[in-house]
Amino acid sequence: IAGGGALLGVAGSGVASLSSMMLMASKDYAQNECAKLMTFCEQMILPTCGKEPIIAIQHNIEKGMYKLEKNIDQLIENPDIDDKTRKKLLKESKESLKYITRCHEHLIILIQ
């Protein structure tokens, strides 16, 4: 899937790899993938397949949000990371979560 496939891969996998989750922690990457996914769902999936596939995608995005929230919590509690690095990673992760949350909300609007 060209439209946000990486976002679906991370959200849909049983155990997301650390590298995948670190990619999703990049706010620019998350923003780009979310924009592609929303466009793909709105322009391709909804007109041709209806709402059911979008509902499944929305549920996978929800799982990915939960995983990213847990990663943020673990990052806060990790004593092995210096404060400067932690602050940078937290900022990026929270921005990424903001974009993914907006994507999730947009998908909910599409399926109503």
TIGU-496623 format. One record per atom (N, C-alpha, C): x, y, z; residue number from 1; chain; atom name; residue in three letters. Coordinates in nm, 4 decimals. Example, Ala and Ser with C-alpha at 12.3 -4.5 7.8 and 13.67 -1.06 7.14 Angstrom:
<atoms>
       xx       yy       zz   n chain atom res
   1.3190  -0.5690   0.7800   1     A    N ala
   1.2300  -0.4500   0.7800   1     A   CA ala
   1.3200  -0.3300   0.7800   1     A    C ala
   1.2850  -0.2250   0.7080   2     A    N ser
   1.3670  -0.1060   0.7140   2     A   CA ser
   1.2900   0.0030   0.7870   2     A    C ser
</atoms>
This chain:
<atoms>
       xx       yy       zz   n chain atom res
   0.0859  -0.1175   0.0000   1     A    N ile
   0.0000   0.0000   0.0000   1     A   CA ile
   0.0895   0.1225   0.0000   1     A    C ile
   0.0698   0.2074  -0.0954   2     A    N ala
   0.1520   0.3274  -0.1035   2     A   CA ala
   0.1046   0.4345  -0.0061   2     A    C ala
  -0.0230   0.4378   0.0226   3     A    N gly
  -0.0791   0.5448   0.1041   3     A   CA gly
  -0.0744   0.5168   0.2520   3     A    C gly
   0.0347   0.5475   0.3160   4     A    N gly
   0.0437   0.5304   0.4604   4     A   CA gly
   0.0690   0.3875   0.5027   4     A    C gly
   0.1267   0.3078   0.4153   5     A    N gly
   0.1513   0.1672   0.4449   5     A   CA gly
   0.2420   0.1450   0.5635   5     A    C gly
   0.3401   0.2306   0.5805   6     A    N ala
   0.4310   0.2158   0.6943   6     A   CA ala
   0.3569   0.2362   0.8251   6     A    C ala
   0.2648   0.3295   0.8251   7     A    N leu
   0.1850   0.3543   0.9454   7     A   CA leu
   0.1000   0.2323   0.9773   7     A    C leu
   0.0407   0.1712   0.8749   8     A    N leu
  -0.0389   0.0507   0.8960   8     A   CA leu
   0.0481  -0.0651   0.9426   8     A    C leu
   0.1672  -0.0766   0.8872   9     A    N gly
   0.2576  -0.1846   0.9256   9     A   CA gly
   0.2951  -0.1787   1.0716   9     A    C gly
   0.3245  -0.0614   1.1189  10     A    N val
   0.3606  -0.0453   1.2601  10     A   CA val
   0.2396  -0.0698   1.3487  10     A    C val
   0.1257  -0.0163   1.3084  11     A    N ala
   0.0064  -0.0290   1.3914  11     A   CA ala
  -0.0487  -0.1702   1.3898  11     A    C ala
  -0.0339  -0.2401   1.2777  12     A    N gly
  -0.0960  -0.3691   1.2637  12     A   CA gly
  -0.0112  -0.4862   1.3081  12     A    C gly
   0.1185  -0.4668   1.3256  13     A    N ser
   0.2037  -0.5795   1.3613  13     A   CA ser
   0.1826  -0.6181   1.5063  13     A    C ser
   0.1984  -0.7478   1.5332  14     A    N gly
   0.1801  -0.7966   1.6695  14     A   CA gly
   0.2822  -0.7360   1.7631  14     A    C gly
   0.4065  -0.7372   1.7212  15     A    N val
   0.5131  -0.6777   1.8010  15     A   CA val
   0.5903  -0.5848   1.7092  15     A    C val
   0.5749  -0.4567   1.7300  16     A    N ala
   0.6440  -0.3596   1.6457  16     A   CA ala
   0.7910  -0.3571   1.6826  16     A    C ala
   0.8754  -0.3544   1.5817  17     A    N ser
   1.0190  -0.3489   1.6081  17     A   CA ser
   1.0566  -0.2119   1.6627  17     A    C ser
   1.1657  -0.2083   1.7332  18     A    N leu
   1.2120  -0.0823   1.7900  18     A   CA leu
   1.2392   0.0194   1.6810  18     A    C leu
   1.2986  -0.0254   1.5704  19     A    N ser
   1.3287   0.0684   1.4620  19     A   CA ser
   1.2011   0.1264   1.4021  19     A    C ser
   1.0969   0.0454   1.3891  20     A    N ser
   0.9695   0.0949   1.3368  20     A   CA ser
   0.9098   0.1986   1.4304  20     A    C ser
   0.9141   0.1709   1.5582  21     A    N met
   0.8573   0.2651   1.6532  21     A   CA met
   0.9393   0.3936   1.6606  21     A    C met
   1.0694   0.3821   1.6425  22     A    N met
   1.1517   0.5035   1.6423  22     A   CA met
   1.1215   0.5865   1.5179  22     A    C met
   1.0948   0.5207   1.4050  23     A    N leu
   1.0549   0.5939   1.2855  23     A   CA leu
   0.9253   0.6687   1.3108  23     A    C leu
   0.8294   0.6030   1.3758  24     A    N met
   0.7024   0.6676   1.4027  24     A   CA met
   0.7170   0.7808   1.5031  24     A    C met
   0.8231   0.7772   1.5796  25     A    N ala
   0.8466   0.8854   1.6755  25     A   CA ala
   0.8931   1.0113   1.6044  25     A    C ala
   0.9321   1.0002   1.4789  26     A    N ser
   0.9714   1.1179   1.4014  26     A   CA ser
   0.8455   1.1912   1.3565  26     A    C ser
   0.8310   1.3142   1.4002  27     A    N lys
   0.7075   1.3875   1.3710  27     A   CA lys
   0.6889   1.4101   1.2214  27     A    C lys
   0.7966   1.4372   1.1485  28     A    N asp
   0.7850   1.4602   1.0044  28     A   CA asp
   0.7421   1.3334   0.9317  28     A    C asp
   0.7971   1.2209   0.9724  29     A    N tyr
   0.7617   1.0935   0.9124  29     A   CA tyr
   0.6149   1.0605   0.9413  29     A    C tyr
   0.5732   1.0776   1.0638  30     A    N ala
   0.4347   1.0492   1.1018  30     A   CA ala
   0.3388   1.1401   1.0263  30     A    C ala
   0.3725   1.2671   1.0151  31     A    N gln
   0.2869   1.3615   0.9443  31     A   CA gln
   0.2709   1.3207   0.7980  31     A    C gln
   0.3807   1.2833   0.7347  32     A    N asn
   0.3781   1.2434   0.5948  32     A   CA asn
   0.2956   1.1163   0.5754  32     A    C asn
   0.3185   1.0161   0.6587  33     A    N glu
   0.2455   0.8897   0.6471  33     A   CA glu
   0.0967   0.9087   0.6763  33     A    C glu
   0.0640   0.9895   0.7734  34     A    N cys
  -0.0766   1.0148   0.8049  34     A   CA cys
  -0.1468   1.0861   0.6897  34     A    C cys
  -0.0805   1.1835   0.6304  35     A    N ala
  -0.1399   1.2554   0.5174  35     A   CA ala
  -0.1655   1.1603   0.4008  35     A    C ala
  -0.0688   1.0729   0.3722  36     A    N lys
  -0.0870   0.9768   0.2635  36     A   CA lys
  -0.2011   0.8802   0.2946  36     A    C lys
  -0.2067   0.8324   0.4180  37     A    N leu
  -0.3103   0.7376   0.4559  37     A   CA leu
  -0.4491   0.8000   0.4473  37     A    C leu
  -0.4655   0.9214   0.4985  38     A    N met
  -0.5961   0.9868   0.4948  38     A   CA met
  -0.6408   1.0094   0.3500  38     A    C met
  -0.5495   1.0536   0.2653  39     A    N thr
  -0.5820   1.0762   0.1245  39     A   CA thr
  -0.6195   0.9457   0.0559  39     A    C thr
  -0.5418   0.8414   0.0804  40     A    N phe
  -0.5685   0.7112   0.0192  40     A   CA phe
  -0.7049   0.6575   0.0621  40     A    C phe
  -0.7352   0.6690   0.1901  41     A    N cys
  -0.8640   0.6211   0.2400  41     A   CA cys
  -0.9796   0.6999   0.1789  41     A    C cys
  -0.9644   0.8304   0.1750  42     A    N glu
  -1.0718   0.9165   0.1272  42     A   CA glu
  -1.0932   0.9055  -0.0235  42     A    C glu
  -0.9834   0.8993  -0.0987  43     A    N gln
  -0.9933   0.9026  -0.2441  43     A   CA gln
  -1.0039   0.7654  -0.3103  43     A    C gln
  -0.9485   0.6621  -0.2476  44     A    N met
  -0.9452   0.5304  -0.3111  44     A   CA met
  -1.0317   0.4263  -0.2391  44     A    C met
  -1.0120   0.4121  -0.1113  45     A    N ile
  -1.0801   0.3040  -0.0395  45     A   CA ile
  -1.2293   0.3307  -0.0231  45     A    C ile
  -1.2648   0.4480   0.0257  46     A    N leu
  -1.4064   0.4785   0.0516  46     A   CA leu
  -1.4915   0.4671  -0.0752  46     A    C leu
  -1.4512   0.5275  -0.1868  47     A    N pro
  -1.5362   0.5177  -0.3067  47     A   CA pro
  -1.5448   0.3764  -0.3661  47     A    C pro
  -1.4403   0.2976  -0.3513  48     A    N thr
  -1.4392   0.1669  -0.4171  48     A   CA thr
  -1.4779   0.0507  -0.3252  48     A    C thr
  -1.4466   0.0616  -0.1964  49     A    N cys
  -1.4684  -0.0519  -0.1050  49     A   CA cys
  -1.5655  -0.0210   0.0079  49     A    C cys
  -1.5986   0.1029   0.0272  50     A    N gly
  -1.6891   0.1396   0.1351  50     A   CA gly
  -1.6177   0.1635   0.2665  50     A    C gly
  -1.6939   0.1599   0.3726  51     A    N lys
  -1.6438   0.1978   0.5050  51     A   CA lys
  -1.5729   0.0854   0.5800  51     A    C lys
  -1.6052  -0.0396   0.5511  52     A    N glu
  -1.5511  -0.1516   0.6290  52     A   CA glu
  -1.3978  -0.1541   0.6353  52     A    C glu
  -1.3271  -0.1394   0.5215  53     A    N pro
  -1.1800  -0.1389   0.5314  53     A   CA pro
  -1.1266  -0.0208   0.6130  53     A    C pro
  -1.1954   0.0911   0.6057  54     A    N ile
  -1.1511   0.2087   0.6810  54     A   CA ile
  -1.1717   0.1868   0.8304  54     A    C ile
  -1.2773   0.1164   0.8656  55     A    N ile
  -1.3003   0.0831   1.0067  55     A   CA ile
  -1.1849  -0.0024   1.0590  55     A    C ile
  -1.1436  -0.1011   0.9794  56     A    N ala
  -1.0309  -0.1864   1.0196  56     A   CA ala
  -0.9023  -0.1051   1.0319  56     A    C ala
  -0.8795  -0.0146   0.9380  57     A    N ile
  -0.7605   0.0712   0.9427  57     A   CA ile
  -0.7643   0.1593   1.0670  57     A    C ile
  -0.8794   0.2150   1.0945  58     A    N gln
  -0.8960   0.3027   1.2113  58     A   CA gln
  -0.8649   0.2270   1.3389  58     A    C gln
  -0.9069   0.1022   1.3469  59     A    N his
  -0.8774   0.0211   1.4665  59     A   CA his
  -0.7266  -0.0051   1.4781  59     A    C his
  -0.6611  -0.0289   1.3655  60     A    N asn
  -0.5160  -0.0499   1.3682  60     A   CA asn
  -0.4418   0.0771   1.4088  60     A    C asn
  -0.4895   0.1906   1.3629  61     A    N ile
  -0.4284   0.3178   1.4024  61     A   CA ile
  -0.4447   0.3375   1.5531  61     A    C ile
  -0.5594   0.3009   1.6044  62     A    N glu
  -0.5842   0.3112   1.7489  62     A   CA glu
  -0.4837   0.2265   1.8270  62     A    C glu
  -0.4568   0.1054   1.7783  63     A    N lys
  -0.3568   0.0196   1.8422  63     A   CA lys
  -0.2183   0.0845   1.8372  63     A    C lys
  -0.1852   0.1444   1.7231  64     A    N gly
  -0.0563   0.2128   1.7099  64     A   CA gly
  -0.0438   0.3311   1.8045  64     A    C gly
  -0.1540   0.4035   1.8242  65     A    N met
  -0.1532   0.5150   1.9190  65     A   CA met
  -0.1246   0.4645   2.0597  65     A    C met
  -0.1874   0.3542   2.0950  66     A    N tyr
  -0.1671   0.2966   2.2270  66     A   CA tyr
  -0.0201   0.2558   2.2458  66     A    C tyr
   0.0370   0.1927   2.1426  67     A    N lys
   0.1774   0.1513   2.1502  67     A   CA lys
   0.2705   0.2721   2.1644  67     A    C lys
   0.2422   0.3771   2.0895  68     A    N leu
   0.3264   0.4968   2.0985  68     A   CA leu
   0.3120   0.5623   2.2358  68     A    C leu
   0.1921   0.5643   2.2908  69     A    N glu
   0.1720   0.6189   2.4256  69     A   CA glu
   0.2519   0.5390   2.5285  69     A    C glu
   0.2523   0.4069   2.5148  70     A    N lys
   0.3304   0.3226   2.6064  70     A   CA lys
   0.4798   0.3503   2.5898  70     A    C lys
   0.5251   0.3708   2.4661  71     A    N asn
   0.6660   0.4025   2.4423  71     A   CA asn
   0.7041   0.5355   2.5069  71     A    C asn
   0.6130   0.6309   2.5009  72     A    N ile
   0.6380   0.7609   2.5647  72     A   CA ile
   0.6521   0.7416   2.7158  72     A    C ile
   0.5634   0.6624   2.7741  73     A    N asp
   0.5714   0.6348   2.9182  73     A   CA asp
   0.7036   0.5670   2.9541  73     A    C asp
   0.7456   0.4704   2.8719  74     A    N gln
   0.8714   0.4007   2.8966  74     A   CA gln
   0.9901   0.4946   2.8810  74     A    C gln
   0.9810   0.5852   2.7874  75     A    N leu
   1.0876   0.6821   2.7656  75     A   CA leu
   1.1032   0.7733   2.8872  75     A    C leu
   0.9916   0.8126   2.9451  76     A    N ile
   0.9937   0.8986   3.0639  76     A   CA ile
   1.0620   0.8275   3.1804  76     A    C ile
   1.0352   0.6979   3.1925  77     A    N glu
   1.0853   0.6214   3.3071  77     A   CA glu
   1.2233   0.5595   3.2867  77     A    C glu
   1.2794   0.5691   3.1677  78     A    N asn
   1.4063   0.5034   3.1364  78     A   CA asn
   1.5244   0.5811   3.1960  78     A    C asn
   1.5932   0.5244   3.2941  79     A    N pro
   1.7057   0.5957   3.3574  79     A   CA pro
   1.8334   0.5921   3.2730  79     A    C pro
   1.8362   0.5107   3.1672  80     A    N asp
   1.9573   0.4963   3.0855  80     A   CA asp
   1.9723   0.6049   2.9791  80     A    C asp
   1.8733   0.6910   2.9652  81     A    N ile
   1.8776   0.7963   2.8642  81     A   CA ile
   1.9076   0.9294   2.9326  81     A    C ile
   2.0037   1.0022   2.8767  82     A    N asp
   2.0363   1.1324   2.9365  82     A   CA asp
   1.9210   1.2299   2.9128  82     A    C asp
   1.9152   1.3326   2.9956  83     A    N asp
   1.8025   1.4265   2.9943  83     A   CA asp
   1.7846   1.4967   2.8605  83     A    C asp
   1.8945   1.5364   2.7973  84     A    N lys
   1.8856   1.6079   2.6697  84     A   CA lys
   1.8239   1.5189   2.5617  84     A    C lys
   1.8687   1.3953   2.5542  85     A    N thr
   1.8165   1.3006   2.4559  85     A   CA thr
   1.6706   1.2686   2.4861  85     A    C thr
   1.6393   1.2474   2.6132  86     A    N arg
   1.5023   1.2165   2.6545  86     A   CA arg
   1.4085   1.3307   2.6146  86     A    C arg
   1.4495   1.4530   2.6405  87     A    N lys
   1.3657   1.5682   2.6091  87     A   CA lys
   1.3381   1.5761   2.4587  87     A    C lys
   1.4411   1.5530   2.3788  88     A    N lys
   1.4263   1.5571   2.2332  88     A   CA lys
   1.3337   1.4455   2.1848  88     A    C lys
   1.3551   1.3228   2.2344  89     A    N leu
   1.2726   1.2096   2.1935  89     A   CA leu
   1.1270   1.2261   2.2385  89     A    C leu
   1.1075   1.2803   2.3579  90     A    N leu
   0.9717   1.3031   2.4067  90     A   CA leu
   0.8989   1.4060   2.3206  90     A    C leu
   0.9685   1.5121   2.2855  91     A    N lys
   0.9073   1.6162   2.2022  91     A   CA lys
   0.8657   1.5584   2.0671  91     A    C lys
   0.9557   1.4851   2.0037  92     A    N glu
   0.9265   1.4241   1.8736  92     A   CA glu
   0.8117   1.3234   1.8858  92     A    C glu
   0.8157   1.2406   1.9878  93     A    N ser
   0.7135   1.1369   2.0053  93     A   CA ser
   0.5765   1.1981   2.0304  93     A    C ser
   0.5713   1.3021   2.1104  94     A    N lys
   0.4427   1.3662   2.1389  94     A   CA lys
   0.3862   1.4354   2.0155  94     A    C lys
   0.4727   1.4974   1.9351  95     A    N glu
   0.4284   1.5585   1.8092  95     A   CA glu
   0.3767   1.4504   1.7141  95     A    C glu
   0.4481   1.3408   1.7071  96     A    N ser
   0.4072   1.2289   1.6229  96     A   CA ser
   0.2703   1.1769   1.6668  96     A    C ser
   0.2524   1.1597   1.7960  97     A    N leu
   0.1251   1.1130   1.8493  97     A   CA leu
   0.0128   1.2105   1.8149  97     A    C leu
   0.0429   1.3385   1.8151  98     A    N lys
  -0.0572   1.4399   1.7794  98     A   CA lys
  -0.1042   1.4193   1.6356  98     A    C lys
  -0.0109   1.3956   1.5426  99     A    N tyr
  -0.0482   1.3742   1.4026  99     A   CA tyr
  -0.1266   1.2448   1.3856  99     A    C tyr
  -0.0841   1.1402   1.4538 100     A    N ile
  -0.1534   1.0114   1.4430 100     A   CA ile
  -0.2942   1.0220   1.5019 100     A    C ile
  -0.3099   1.0976   1.6099 101     A    N thr
  -0.4419   1.1188   1.6699 101     A   CA thr
  -0.5327   1.1939   1.5739 101     A    C thr
  -0.4793   1.2948   1.5075 102     A    N arg
  -0.5590   1.3684   1.4088 102     A   CA arg
  -0.6005   1.2778   1.2929 102     A    C arg
  -0.5109   1.1933   1.2494 103     A    N cys
  -0.5410   1.0970   1.1431 103     A   CA cys
  -0.6538   1.0049   1.1887 103     A    C cys
  -0.6437   0.9548   1.3090 104     A    N his
  -0.7457   0.8679   1.3675 104     A   CA his
  -0.8809   0.9384   1.3695 104     A    C his
  -0.8825   1.0631   1.4126 105     A    N glu
  -1.0065   1.1405   1.4181 105     A   CA glu
  -1.0650   1.1611   1.2788 105     A    C glu
  -0.9793   1.1854   1.1801 106     A    N his
  -1.0248   1.2037   1.0418 106     A   CA his
  -1.0891   1.0748   0.9893 106     A    C his
  -1.0293   0.9613   1.0212 107     A    N leu
  -1.0840   0.8328   0.9770 107     A   CA leu
  -1.2206   0.8079   1.0417 107     A    C leu
  -1.2361   0.8474   1.1659 108     A    N ile
  -1.3664   0.8333   1.2336 108     A   CA ile
  -1.4712   0.9164   1.1598 108     A    C ile
  -1.4345   1.0364   1.1189 109     A    N ile
  -1.5281   1.1215   1.0433 109     A   CA ile
  -1.5653   1.0549   0.9109 109     A    C ile
  -1.4680   0.9929   0.8454 110     A    N leu
  -1.4953   0.9267   0.7176 110     A   CA leu
  -1.5945   0.8114   0.7312 110     A    C leu
  -1.5926   0.7420   0.8420 111     A    N ile
  -1.6791   0.6243   0.8567 111     A   CA ile
  -1.8153   0.6572   0.9170 111     A    C ile
  -1.8396   0.7815   0.9498 112     A    N gln
  -1.9706   0.8189   1.0049 112     A   CA gln
  -2.0699   0.8411   0.8941 112     A    C gln
</atoms>
